Amino acid sequence: MPEPKSIRVHPSQQRLHSLVPSLHPSRTVLTGNKDKYSKMQERHQFLEHLPPHTKVYKYSGFQHLEAAVSEEYKRFIHENKSPCVVFTDISQNEIEIHEEILPGRIDYSPTLQTLILYIPSLPHEEAAEAFGCRIAIQAEEMGILDALSLRGATRTKTTDRRKQADRSWAPFDIPGRSTQWPTVALEVAFAESRERVKQDMAWWLHQSAGDVRMAISIDIKRQSGNIYVTSWERGIQHPYPEINPIQEIKISRGKDGKPPTLTGNDLVIPFRQMMLRPPTHNAKDFIFTKGELLRIGRVIWRAMAHM
């Protein structure tokens, strides 16, 4: 099968920025151009801060998508290219037909008919699984595992986006509250920019209108091996304030035979934020000690060595 035709996104993201004309207060925007400009701006924001060398393909069937992802996976693993692939002109119907077999974690805009696929990798999956397992173990120790919905990578749907966290959680019993959103969402970023990580965290916290009480990012840097674990909360001002980092932890790989180091404190997920009620009996906050975070770091580094 021939390699799918593609358009390369410029490493500096200038190509995406060029899609949005700069506005000047004195410039008159013709009515006929308003919708076009709005679409261009929306597309720019949706694709903003993707990694350098991310390729954009025009969708021409599911086999084409699979071939493109396979090719980009090879580039990602062997040439240190982007872990993301973008497809334009892909309808919502196509997404729904192939929803269960799409080869990666999805971020889809129905209005733009644009799909971002995040290619899974061993370090990414190990990080998500290690974190998720520890949450389940603590819930079992507290005797609340049956009350906690382990939502995994369940897709969250809004009118203008379909998005997956890497892991997510919520109480099963949520009286008077929609089950659309988790209470805590985790995203793992491997070889992505901090700006994109923050943008994704902001989406969970803002678009849920506060239903997502905490977002957590595990940001893995491919070159250095450094791992940044951050918990985020929604800002107080409305409608779209800056999100606030609550806890920031850096796990650094040891060099020249030295042990790894951790800067920061234990990671704490308040019980009330997760379960929407105060703790009772054996229940308490979910805590990742510094030792546990270092173990997760070692798991990630081992996975990076086996890519």
N, C-alpha and C positions, 0 to 999 in steps of 0.2 A: 504494500500500500504506500503510495507517495506521501511524503511529509506534508501535513496540512499547511495551507497558506497562513501566514501570520503577519502581524504588525508588532514590531518591538517597541516597548515603552522605554523611552530614553532614561538612562540611569538617574539623571538629575530631576526627573519628573517634569521637565519642561514641556514635554509633549502634552501631558495632562493639563498643565497650567495654560497652555496655548489654546485649549478648547474653550476657555472662558474669556471673552473679551473684557478688558478693564473698562469700568464705567467711570465717567466723570460727571459731577453734578450738573454741568451745563449741557451735557450731551442728551439729546432727545432719542429715546428708544422707540422706534416705530412699533405700532401695535402688532403688526404681522410678525415682528421679530421677537416679541416678548416670550412667546412659548418656546421658540427655538433657543433663546438665551437661557431660559429657565432650565430646559433639558440639559444644556451644555454644562451649566453650573452644577446641577444635580449629579451629573455623571462625573464631573471633576471631583466633587466631594466624596462620592462613593468609592472612587479609585485612588483617592489621595493617600500618599504615604505608603503605597505598596513598595516592595523591595525592588532594587535595581534589577534590570534584565527580565522583569515580568513580561511575559508575552501575552498579547491580546489576539484572540482568534475569532473570526466570524463563524458562528455555529452553522454547520451544514449536515447535521445528523449525529446520532449517538455514536456510531462507529468512528466518525471523525473526532468526536470528543475523546473517546478512549485512546485513539492513536496519538492525539495531541498530548494528553496527560502522560501517556507512556514515554513519549519523547522528552517532555519537560522533567519527568521524574529522573531520567538518566542524566540530564543536564544538572539537575539539583544535586544528585548524589556525587557525580563524578567531576563536575566542573564548577561546583559551588555556586550555582545559579539560584534563581528565585524558587521558593517553595509554593508559589501561587501561580495559577493559570486563570486568565480572564477569557470569557466567551460572551460575545455580543450577539444580538438578534436571536436569543433563545427564549421561546414563549413560555408562559406559565404552564401551559398544557404539557409541554415537553418536560418541564421540571417534575410535574406531578406523575407523568407516565414512568419516568425513570428514577423517581425519588429514592427508592430503596437500593439502587445499584450505582448511584453516582460515585465515582472513585475519589472520594475526598470529602472533607468538611465543607459545607456550602455556606455562602453568603450571597443571597440573590435579591435583586431589585426587580419586581414585576413591572413597575412603571418604566424602567429603563430597558427591561428585557436583557439584563446583563448579569452574568454569574461569575463570582469569584470562587474557584475551587482551591482549597488548601490541601496540598499533597501530604498524606500521612508519612511519617518517618519514625524510625525506632526511638530516637530520643524524645520526640514529641509524645508518642503513645506511652512510653515508660513513665514519663513525668505525670501525665494525666491519670494513668492507672495507679501509680504509687500514691498520689494525693487522694484519689477517690477511695482506695482501699483503706487508707488511714481514717478517713471520715466514717466509713462503714464500721470499722473496728471500734472506734470511740462510741458510736451510736449504740452498738451492741453492748459495750461495757456499761453504758448508762441505762440500758433496758428500753431504749426508744427506737430501735431499728425498725420495728414494725410500724411505727408512726411516721417514719421519715421516707419520703419518696426519693429514691435514687434515680433521678431523671436522666443521668448519663448525658448523651449528646442529642437529646430530644430537640427537634426543630421548633423554634418559636416563630410564629407567623403574625405579622401585622399587615396592614393594607399595602405598605410600601417596601416590605422587606421580609425575607425568610433567612433566619440565621441560626447557627448552632453554636452553643458553648461546647467546650471539651468535656466538662462535667458540670452538673447542676443539681440542686437539691431544693426541696420544699417539704413542708409537712403535708401528709396525706389529707388531713382534715383542715380545710381552710374556710370556715364559715364566713359568708359575706364577701368572699374574695375570689376573683377569677383564678382558675388553674392555668391560665395562659403563661404566666411567668413563674420562674423559680424565685426563691428568696435569696439564694446565693448562687452565683455563676462563676465558673473558672474557665479561663482561656489560657492555653499554652502557646507561646510564640517561639518558634525556632527559626533563627536567621531572619527576623523581621525588625522593623524600626520601632523605637520606643513611641514615636508619634502615632504609628498605626495601632499599637497596643493601647495607648491612651484613648484613641478614637473609638476603639471597640468597647473598652470599658465604659466610656461615656454613653454609648448607645444603650447598653443594658440598663444603666442607671437612669437615664433620661426618658427613654421610650416607654419604660414600664411605669412611668409616673410614680416612682417610689416603691413599686411592688418588689423589685429587686433591691434588697436591703444592702447587699454587699457584693462587689465584684472583685475577683482575685485574678491577678496575672502572674504567670511564671514565664519570664522573658529570658530565653537561653541564647547566648551569643556564641555563634559557631566558631569564630576565630579564637577568642580568648578562653571559651568554656565558662566564662562567668555567668552566673544565674541570678536574676533579680526577681525576688518574690515581693509583690506589692498588693495590699488590699486597698480598695477604693470605696468612697462613699459619695453620694450625691451632694452637691453644694446646696446651701440654704436659699440663695436667691433664685428667682424664677425669671424666664422659663428655662433657660439653658446656661446655668452658671458653670464655671470650671469645676470639674470633679476634684475631690480632695484625696490625696494619698493618706491613709490612716497609719499603715505600717509599711516600712520599706526595709527589705533585708537583702543583703548581697552575699552570695556564696561564691567564694573564689577558689579555683583549683590550685592546689599546691604546685610549686615549681621546684625543679632540681631536687626532687625527693622529699620536699617539705610537705607537711600535712595541709589539707584544705583549711580555709578560714571562713568564718561567718561574721559579718558586720550587721548588728541589729539585735533584736530580741526575739523571743518566741512569737510565732504567728498565732493570733487569737481570733477565733470566729465566735462572737457572743452567741450564747444559746438562744437568746431572745430574737436575734436577727435571723437565725436559721429556722426556728420553730414558731416564731410569732407569739410566744408566751414565756412567762418566767420559768426558770428551772424548778423542778420539784424532785424530792427523794434523792436518787443518785445522780440526777442530771446536773450538768455544769457546762461551762464554755468548752467549745472544741479548741484544743490547743495542739499546735505543732511545736514541740520543743526544738531548741537549737540542734540537739543531737539528731532528732528525727529529720530535720531539714537537711542536715549534712548527709544523712543516709540517702535521702532523695537525690541530693546532688551527686553522690557516688553512682547511683543507679543511672542517672542521666549521662554522666561521663563515660561509664562503661558502654552504654548504648551508642554514644557518639563514636567510640573506638571500633564498633562493629557495624557501622553503616556500610 
